[in-house]
Amino acid sequence: MAVIGFSRIRPMMYQDQITRNPVNRKHFVIPKGTVHFIPERCKACTYCWHFCPKDMLEESSAINAMGYHPPAVKEGMEDSCIACGMCETVCPEFAIYIEEANDRERAH
């Protein structure tokens, strides 16, 4: 019985990668949200913009009272938030929160 060594196994190529979509995709609504910052709490740990799945946050040019640059939404990406809450979850200072679009509609 022949044993195939690891040197003969080639890595899979993802050049023609197929993306999978759910069959019932039209039944899913992608949530929308708005990111809000409390700049005076921020210590510029960078967790929020590193963990954002939409890569919509960046370091701002503003400086808070402690001398840190709080995050800001990248220009042109204001409507990109999917309200996943990752930035809220990873922020050690509770300096960022998400307001879902559905919450705004209920409030008015």
Contacts in CASP RR format, 6 or more apart in sequence:
PFRMAT RR
TARGET T0000
AUTHOR 0000-0000-0000
METHOD contacts of the structure
MODEL  1
MAVIGFSRIRPMMYQDQITRNPVNRKHFVIPKGTVHFIPERCKACTYCWH
FCPKDMLEESSAINAMGYHPPAVKEGMEDSCIACGMCETVCPEFAIYIEE
ANDRERAH
22 28 0 8 1.000
30 82 0 8 1.000
31 82 0 8 1.000
31 83 0 8 1.000
31 100 0 8 1.000
31 101 0 8 1.000
31 102 0 8 1.000
32 79 0 8 1.000
32 81 0 8 1.000
32 82 0 8 1.000
32 83 0 8 1.000
32 100 0 8 1.000
32 101 0 8 1.000
33 81 0 8 1.000
33 82 0 8 1.000
33 83 0 8 1.000
33 98 0 8 1.000
33 99 0 8 1.000
33 100 0 8 1.000
33 101 0 8 1.000
34 81 0 8 1.000
34 98 0 8 1.000
34 99 0 8 1.000
34 101 0 8 1.000
34 104 0 8 1.000
35 56 0 8 1.000
35 57 0 8 1.000
35 73 0 8 1.000
35 81 0 8 1.000
35 87 0 8 1.000
35 96 0 8 1.000
35 97 0 8 1.000
35 98 0 8 1.000
36 96 0 8 1.000
36 97 0 8 1.000
36 98 0 8 1.000
36 99 0 8 1.000
37 70 0 8 1.000
37 71 0 8 1.000
37 72 0 8 1.000
37 95 0 8 1.000
37 96 0 8 1.000
38 94 0 8 1.000
38 95 0 8 1.000
38 96 0 8 1.000
38 97 0 8 1.000
39 62 0 8 1.000
39 64 0 8 1.000
39 70 0 8 1.000
39 95 0 8 1.000
40 64 0 8 1.000
40 65 0 8 1.000
40 66 0 8 1.000
41 93 0 8 1.000
41 94 0 8 1.000
41 95 0 8 1.000
42 64 0 8 1.000
42 68 0 8 1.000
42 70 0 8 1.000
42 71 0 8 1.000
42 93 0 8 1.000
42 95 0 8 1.000
42 96 0 8 1.000
43 66 0 8 1.000
43 68 0 8 1.000
43 92 0 8 1.000
43 93 0 8 1.000
43 95 0 8 1.000
44 59 0 8 1.000
44 68 0 8 1.000
44 69 0 8 1.000
44 70 0 8 1.000
44 71 0 8 1.000
45 91 0 8 1.000
45 92 0 8 1.000
45 93 0 8 1.000
46 59 0 8 1.000
47 87 0 8 1.000
47 90 0 8 1.000
47 91 0 8 1.000
47 92 0 8 1.000
48 57 0 8 1.000
48 71 0 8 1.000
48 86 0 8 1.000
48 87 0 8 1.000
48 90 0 8 1.000
48 91 0 8 1.000
48 96 0 8 1.000
49 55 0 8 1.000
49 57 0 8 1.000
49 58 0 8 1.000
49 59 0 8 1.000
49 71 0 8 1.000
49 87 0 8 1.000
51 86 0 8 1.000
51 87 0 8 1.000
51 90 0 8 1.000
52 86 0 8 1.000
52 87 0 8 1.000
53 82 0 8 1.000
53 84 0 8 1.000
53 86 0 8 1.000
54 77 0 8 1.000
54 80 0 8 1.000
54 81 0 8 1.000
54 82 0 8 1.000
55 74 0 8 1.000
56 73 0 8 1.000
56 74 0 8 1.000
56 77 0 8 1.000
56 80 0 8 1.000
56 81 0 8 1.000
57 71 0 8 1.000
57 72 0 8 1.000
57 73 0 8 1.000
57 74 0 8 1.000
57 87 0 8 1.000
58 71 0 8 1.000
58 72 0 8 1.000
58 73 0 8 1.000
58 74 0 8 1.000
59 69 0 8 1.000
59 71 0 8 1.000
59 72 0 8 1.000
60 69 0 8 1.000
60 70 0 8 1.000
60 71 0 8 1.000
60 72 0 8 1.000
61 69 0 8 1.000
62 69 0 8 1.000
62 70 0 8 1.000
62 72 0 8 1.000
63 69 0 8 1.000
64 70 0 8 1.000
70 95 0 8 1.000
71 87 0 8 1.000
71 96 0 8 1.000
73 81 0 8 1.000
81 98 0 8 1.000
83 98 0 8 1.000
83 100 0 8 1.000
83 101 0 8 1.000
84 98 0 8 1.000
85 98 0 8 1.000
87 96 0 8 1.000
87 98 0 8 1.000
88 94 0 8 1.000
88 96 0 8 1.000
88 97 0 8 1.000
88 98 0 8 1.000
END
